Amino acid sequence: MKRFAFLLASFTMFAFAASAADIVDTAVAAGSFKTLVTAVKAAGLVDTLKSAGPFTVFAPTDEAFAKLPAGTVEALLKDPQKLKAILTYHVVAGKVMAADVVKLTSAKTVQGTNVKIMAMGGKVMVNDATVVKTDIACDNGVIHVIDTVLLPK
């Protein structure tokens, strides 16, 4: 009986590890990234963010998108190229955990330009966005939640 319990526990742990979610599925499951997921689909980035990566995503919440001027999200959804540039500005190649982010002053994004990173007073800022939750592990990277949409200059 002990051997059966051990085998069952081992199988369960393996199955659990094998079913870890990628960045897109994690964002969908969280429920607070509906606008981001819609934008990722419109920009044609789903397959990229489901690939092996690894990626670090600074993910704006639905509330962050709501802070944009009226009509901005709708206009971006109709302009996939501009939308893709904005979304890839939220992504850094590699899995950069919070302990490593706080040591950085900038990071090169997949879009090609750098975001400014500043850690001060217990807060981490990425450009003008505050990181509100860190280290949401995914099987192809990590998500850090931010309160403002990052816009490349």
C-alpha positions as CSV (number, residue, x, y, z in Angstrom):
1,M,0.0,0.0,0.0
2,K,2.9,2.4,0.8
3,R,4.4,1.7,-2.6
4,F,1.1,2.5,-4.3
5,A,0.8,5.7,-2.4
6,F,4.3,6.7,-3.3
7,L,3.7,5.9,-7.0
8,L,0.5,7.9,-6.9
9,A,2.1,10.9,-5.3
10,S,5.0,10.7,-7.8
11,F,2.6,10.6,-10.7
12,T,0.6,13.5,-9.3
13,M,3.7,15.6,-8.9
14,F,4.8,14.8,-12.4
15,A,1.4,15.5,-13.9
16,F,1.3,18.8,-12.0
17,A,4.7,19.9,-13.1
18,A,3.9,18.9,-16.7
19,S,0.8,21.1,-16.7
20,A,2.4,24.3,-15.7
21,A,0.9,27.2,-17.6
22,D,2.7,29.4,-20.1
23,I,2.5,33.2,-20.0
24,V,-0.7,33.6,-22.0
25,D,-2.6,30.9,-20.1
26,T,-1.4,32.3,-16.8
27,A,-2.6,35.8,-17.8
28,V,-6.0,34.4,-18.9
29,A,-6.4,32.4,-15.6
30,A,-5.5,35.4,-13.5
31,G,-8.6,37.2,-14.7
32,S,-7.2,40.7,-14.3
33,F,-5.5,40.9,-17.7
34,K,-8.4,40.7,-20.1
35,T,-7.4,43.8,-22.1
36,L,-3.8,42.6,-22.3
37,V,-4.9,39.2,-23.6
38,T,-7.2,40.8,-26.1
39,A,-4.3,43.0,-27.3
40,V,-1.9,40.1,-27.5
41,K,-4.3,38.2,-29.7
42,A,-5.0,41.3,-31.9
43,A,-1.2,41.9,-32.3
44,G,-0.6,38.2,-33.3
45,L,1.7,37.6,-30.3
46,V,-0.1,34.5,-28.8
47,D,2.2,31.9,-30.4
48,T,5.3,33.9,-29.4
49,L,4.3,34.2,-25.8
50,K,3.4,30.5,-25.7
51,S,6.8,29.5,-27.1
52,A,9.7,28.2,-25.0
53,G,11.0,31.7,-24.3
54,P,11.9,32.4,-21.6
55,F,10.4,35.8,-21.3
56,T,9.8,38.4,-18.6
57,V,6.6,40.3,-19.1
58,F,5.7,43.5,-17.3
59,A,2.0,43.0,-17.5
60,P,-0.4,45.9,-17.2
61,T,-3.7,45.1,-15.5
62,D,-7.1,46.0,-16.9
63,E,-7.1,49.0,-14.6
64,A,-3.8,50.1,-16.1
65,F,-5.3,50.0,-19.6
66,A,-8.4,51.9,-18.3
67,K,-6.1,54.8,-17.3
68,L,-5.3,55.4,-21.0
69,P,-7.2,58.3,-22.7
70,A,-10.6,57.3,-24.0
71,G,-10.5,55.5,-27.3
72,T,-6.8,54.6,-27.1
73,V,-7.2,50.8,-26.6
74,E,-9.9,50.6,-29.3
75,A,-7.6,52.5,-31.8
76,L,-4.6,50.3,-30.9
77,L,-6.6,47.2,-31.5
78,K,-7.2,48.4,-35.1
79,D,-3.5,49.0,-35.6
80,P,-1.7,45.7,-35.1
81,Q,1.8,47.0,-35.9
82,K,1.6,49.9,-33.4
83,L,0.0,47.5,-30.8
84,K,2.8,45.0,-31.4
85,A,5.4,47.6,-30.8
86,I,3.7,48.7,-27.5
87,L,3.2,45.1,-26.3
88,T,6.8,44.0,-27.1
89,Y,8.0,47.0,-25.1
90,H,6.6,45.2,-22.1
91,V,8.7,42.0,-22.7
92,V,12.3,41.3,-21.9
93,A,14.1,38.2,-23.2
94,G,15.0,35.8,-20.4
95,K,13.5,35.0,-17.0
96,V,14.3,38.0,-14.8
97,M,13.0,37.4,-11.2
98,A,12.3,40.3,-8.9
99,A,15.5,39.8,-6.9
100,D,17.4,40.4,-10.2
101,V,15.1,43.2,-11.5
102,V,15.9,45.4,-8.4
103,K,19.6,45.3,-9.3
104,L,19.0,46.7,-12.8
105,T,18.8,50.3,-13.9
106,S,17.4,49.4,-17.4
107,A,16.5,46.4,-19.5
108,K,16.4,46.0,-23.2
109,T,12.9,45.0,-24.4
110,V,12.0,42.7,-27.2
111,Q,10.7,45.8,-29.0
112,G,14.4,47.0,-29.2
113,T,14.6,49.9,-26.8
114,N,15.2,50.0,-23.1
115,V,12.9,50.5,-20.2
116,K,14.2,52.4,-17.1
117,I,14.2,50.5,-13.9
118,M,14.4,52.1,-10.5
119,A,14.1,50.5,-7.0
120,M,13.6,52.9,-4.2
121,G,11.8,52.9,-0.9
122,G,10.5,49.4,-1.2
123,K,9.0,50.1,-4.6
124,V,10.1,49.1,-8.1
125,M,9.4,51.3,-11.0
126,V,9.5,50.5,-14.7
127,N,9.5,53.8,-16.5
128,D,6.4,55.4,-14.8
129,A,4.8,52.2,-13.8
130,T,4.9,50.7,-10.4
131,V,5.4,47.0,-10.0
132,V,2.5,45.8,-7.8
133,K,3.1,42.1,-7.9
134,T,6.2,40.1,-8.7
135,D,7.4,36.7,-9.7
136,I,4.3,35.0,-11.1
137,A,6.1,32.0,-12.4
138,C,5.2,30.5,-15.8
139,D,6.7,27.5,-17.6
140,N,8.2,29.9,-20.2
141,G,9.1,32.9,-18.0
142,V,7.8,35.2,-15.4
143,I,5.2,37.9,-15.1
144,H,5.5,41.1,-13.0
145,V,2.3,43.0,-12.7
146,I,2.4,46.8,-13.3
147,D,-0.2,49.6,-12.8
148,T,0.5,51.6,-15.9
149,V,0.8,50.7,-19.6
150,L,4.3,51.4,-20.8
151,L,4.5,53.5,-24.0
152,P,7.7,53.6,-26.0
153,K,9.1,57.0,-26.8
